[in-house]
Amino acid sequence: MIKLKNKSLPSIKSKEKEQEKLLEVIDKFKPLLNKYKKKLEYDGAEEDLILWLLKTITKFKG
């Protein structure tokens, strides 16, 4: 097994898969995020909504 900075290759691949899944979720919720971004009407609203979504997912995940 290849080790990179104390991390094994399977560990890195699983993190990459997790990141891909999170990006898929963000893409799926993009229309809803855009709707509320327009309602909030401030710079950075989309980023705040995405951050909220990711925090909610991680809380739900356990």
C-alpha positions in Angstrom: 0.0 0.0 0.0 1.3 3.5 -0.9 1.5 5.9 1.9 1.4 9.7 1.4 2.0 11.9 4.5 0.7 9.3 6.9 -2.4 8.6 4.8 -3.0 5.4 2.8 -4.3 5.5 -0.8 -7.7 3.9 0.1 -8.2 6.6 2.7 -7.6 9.3 0.1 -9.9 7.7 -2.4 -12.7 7.4 0.1 -12.3 11.1 0.9 -12.4 11.9 -2.8 -15.6 9.9 -3.1 -17.1 11.7 -0.2 -16.3 15.1 -1.7 -17.8 13.9 -5.0 -21.0 12.9 -3.2 -21.2 16.3 -1.5 -20.8 18.1 -4.8 -23.6 16.0 -6.2 -25.8 17.0 -3.3 -25.0 20.7 -3.9 -25.8 20.3 -7.6 -29.1 18.7 -6.8 -30.1 21.5 -4.4 -28.7 24.3 -6.7 -32.2 25.4 -7.9 -33.4 25.7 -4.3 -30.2 27.4 -3.2 -30.5 29.9 -6.0 -34.2 30.6 -5.1 -33.2 31.5 -1.5 -30.1 33.3 -2.6 -32.3 35.7 -4.5 -34.6 36.1 -1.5 -31.8 36.9 0.9 -30.4 39.6 -1.5 -26.9 40.0 0.0 -23.4 39.2 -1.3 -22.2 35.8 -0.1 -25.7 34.4 0.5 -25.1 31.4 -1.8 -21.9 30.5 0.0 -23.7 30.8 3.4 -26.5 28.6 2.1 -24.0 26.0 0.8 -22.1 26.0 4.1 -25.4 25.6 6.0 -26.3 22.6 3.7 -22.9 21.0 4.3 -23.1 21.5 8.0 -26.6 20.0 8.1 -25.5 17.0 6.1 -22.5 16.3 8.4 -24.8 16.6 11.5 -27.2 14.2 9.9 -24.4 11.8 9.0 -23.5 11.5 12.5 
